[in-house]
Amino acid sequence: METFFRFNRCVMFCGKILVGAIMTGATFLLFFNVVLRYVFASGIVWAEEMTRYTMLWTVFVGAGVVSREGTHVSMEAFFNLWPGRLQRVGFLAINLFCIATIAVIVYFGIDMVRLVVETGQISEAAFLPMWIIYGAVPVGGILMILGYGETALRQWHNVPLTESDIAFAHGRH
């Protein structure tokens, strides 16, 4: 179990780096495009399209990262009224339901990627292969499954996340 936790910590660290890099790149691209458009009256044709695609990747990969940390929006007021043992069972059921739902999304996401690879679709302005864009669905879904799986295991075995599991603490993650 500890090996899975360490593996997941590394995978989610890479996910955080990816989200940060994507958001930084999108910010610079948009800023540069605005400067070109308003100062030189000529912008980058594909900038807005790329920004939409980067936001898609940010949402899916970011959802995977926060699923591990248990920071998705949730309604806990009613849930916290339950006895401790029932909370553990309920929490496990919720996480297993999330894993099952996301597994279905990953399955259809992989089919979607396979379809756009077979048809050779490319984006309209950036001429980027669409499988790269649609790849966000299965990649983010796999990260979410890993995150919810770790969350369920930690909750069931009463092993809380530590600060070094979440933050960029002490140069290790």
URJO-V881777 format. One record per pair of residues at least 12 apart in sequence whose C-alpha atoms are under 6 Angstrom apart, sorted by sequence separation. I is the first residue (numbers start at 1). J is the second residue. D is the distance in whole Angstrom. If there is no record, write none. Layout:
I/J/D  I/J/D
//
This chain:
117/131/6  116/131/6  113/131/5  113/134/6  26/51/6  109/137/5  110/138/6  109/138/5  106/138/5  106/141/6  19/58/5  102/141/6  99/145/5  12/65/6  95/148/6  95/152/6  92/152/6  64/140/6  67/144/6  46/125/5  57/136/5  61/140/5  64/143/4  68/147/4  46/126/5  60/140/4  64/144/4  67/147/5  68/148/6  67/148/6  68/151/6
//
